[in-house]
Amino acid sequence: MGKIITFGEIMLRLAPNGYYRFFQSDQLQATFGGGEANVAVSLANYGMDVAYVTKLPTHAIGQAAVNSLRSFGVDTSMIARGGDRVGIYYLEKGASQRGSVCIYDRAYSAIQEASREDFDWNRIFEGAEWFHFTGITPALGPNLVEICRDACQAAKARGVKISCDLNYRGKLWSRAEAREAMTDLCQYVDVCISNEEDAKDVFGIEAENTDITGGKLDHEAYRSVAKQLMDRFGFEKVAITLRTSISASDNDWAGMLYDGKDYCFSKSYHLHIVDRVGGGDSFGGGLIYSLLNGKSTQEAIEFAVAASALKHSVEGDFNRVTVAEVEKLAGGDGSGRVQR
């Protein structure tokens, strides 16, 4: 099986302990995370050959980010080095009716100021089978739109499958900017990952009879969303995560995968959330693993949703679970009983 390549920005995450508010105490936990890096860690934990591509400074913080990825077995040999900053995000975890807060401090980061010359995509894609990026990366600036386009074109030229999580971030760009860039990039994508908001925010495709803030999702309406996405861009598969937000602490979680013929819905999980950041990325990692390992459409969506459900119980961006743990949950054992 060929290597999987993911590309994006890894950031330093600074968060108060537990559910403290910002500066309620004088301590912040320092870890690393970022959409495509989170996917790479999931895949490495599943035993896959995966490389993460970004640009990081050569100073101690940049090296700490590299070392964090290496500790999970992610190949970091193709990370470009240079620049002055590692992007930062501050996270205040929500609880009950108080939502989480994310504050970005990522302007002028090494990857945001990267140039097309920093990445030799023909070399990077040697022996590769899959390429994954998210809509967060081109949102960092016009140069990143060009770099993502270069990567997609090089991947296509080599017959590498491409997946993209739309991941709209309103703090990074406008809906009009997102629509223009992602309409261009999605022409290269084989597997599209979205959620109940992204398809609407980026492409204006909205599920009917759905109120995401009121906790009402009409799952059947997402058949239409998936079909419209596939018809517009010619995707091979469209995956949609389905989150019913009861509160910041409790969500119902499921997903759907459309393969052009069948609409397969997963079982639904009731989640009591420890940390939801990276939940969508763990879904993406589970989906890529499933598709590369020949799982059926139904099996793939069950594995991806179960992987993501487990991530909501894990502190930090990275999903620290194994294939056996995911398959156990996907198989119906969600009791949470002590394993002796």
C-alpha positions, 0 to 999 in steps of 0.5 A: 500500500502506498504512502498517504500525504497530508498538507496543512498547518500545525499550530501550538495549542494553548489551553487552560486546564480542564474547563477553566476560563482564560486566565482563571488560573495562571497556567496554560497547557501547551500541545500541538494540533491542526486539521491535516496533522490530526488526520496524519496522527490518526492514520499513523496510529492505525499503522498506515504509512503517512507523511505530513507536509507543512513549513515550520521554523527551525527554532525550538518551538518549530522543532517541538512540533516536528518531534510531536508528530514523530512521536506518533510515527508520522513521517516528517522528512518532507516538512519545509523549514524556515520562517519565524513563527509557529501559529498559535490558537488559544482554546477555552473548552466549553461545558453545559450551555457555555460554548467553547472559544477558539482564538487564533494567533496565526498571522505571519506563520511560516506556512502562511508565508510559504512560497510555491518553491518550498514544496517539490510535489513530484518528489513528495508524491513519489510512492504516494497513494492518497493526498488529504487537505482541508479548506483551512489551508487555502484559507490562509492566503492566496499563496496557499490556494496556489500551493494547494492547486499545485499539490492537487495537480501533481497528485492527479498527474500521478493517479493519487486519490485526493480527499478534502474536508471543506472545513469552512472557517469564517475567522480566516476568509469570507464565504465568497473567497471560500467559494471561489477557491474551493470551487477551483480546488474541488475539481481535483477532489475524489472524496469530499468530507463536509458537515451540516454547515460547510456545504451551506457556507462554502457552496450554498447547498443547504439541508432542508428541515434542519436547525443546527443551533436548535439541535434539529437535524433531518438526516434524510435531507442530507441525501440531497446535499450529498447528491448536489455536491457529487453532481456539481463536482463529480466526486467519487464519494461524499461523506457528511458528519451529522452532529446534534448539539444538545449542549457543549457537553452532550452531542449526538453524533453520526455520519453518512457516506454516499458512493453515487449509488447508496446512501449509508448512514451510521449508527448514532452515538450519544457523546459526553464530550471531554474535548471535541477539537479534532473530532472531524479530523478523526472522522477523516482519518477513519474514513481514509483508513477504511477506504484504503483497506477495502471496507464497504461503504457501510463499514467505512462510515461506521468505522469513521464515525466510531473513530470520531466518537472515541476522539471526543473522549480524548484530551488534545487535538490528536486521536490516540486510539487503535484500530482494535478500539475503533472496531470494538465500538463500531461493532456495538460495544460502547459500554465503556466498561473497564477492560481487565 
